[in-house]
């Protein structure tokens, strides 16, 4: 939320408070309309806060809850992505015929003749 919307919210709250207290001689219908606007603004702010909480939870990670599993932080997930799987790495080196490297070497030997 930027500073302009903060000012708009503060201005709206000031006007609503004045309306609800009867300052300015505004009638009941105008006060009710302002009250409804305040409720709508509060619901919108609550939704924005929930969305921000979801984003931050996804970024920083979140511990497990009764029905929701734990969520790793972005940095933890990236570290796991860039880690080398040891099972794949050993296939890159010759080991008496059973590695992927040995199979490629055999194919090259056959095609060179």
C-alpha positions, 0 to 999 in steps of 0.5 A, a space after each residue: 500500500 503506498 502513502 497516497 492510499 494511506 492518506 486516502 484511508 486516513 481521510 476516509 476514517 476521519 470523515 466517517 468518524 465525523 459522520 458517525 458522531 453527527 459532526 457536520 449535520 449529515 443524515 442517517 443515510 449518509 452515515 450508514 453509507 460511510 459505515 458500509 464504506 469503512 467495512 468494505 475498506 477494512 475487508 479489503 485491507 484484511 484480504 491484502 494482509 492475508 495475501 502478504 502473509 502468504 507471500 512472506 510465508 512462501 519466501 521465509 518458510 513456515 513451520 508445520 501446522 496441524 493440517 498444513 505441512 511445513 514449507 521450506 524457505 526459498 533459499 532452502 529449496 534453491 539449495 536443494 535444487 543445486 545440490 548434486 545427486 550422488 547417484 547421478 554423479 557416479 554414472 559419469 565415471 567409468 567403473 568396470 562396465 556398469 556406468 552410463 559412461 562405460 556404455 557411451 564408451 562402448 558405443 563410441 568404440 563400435 562406431 569408430 570401426 
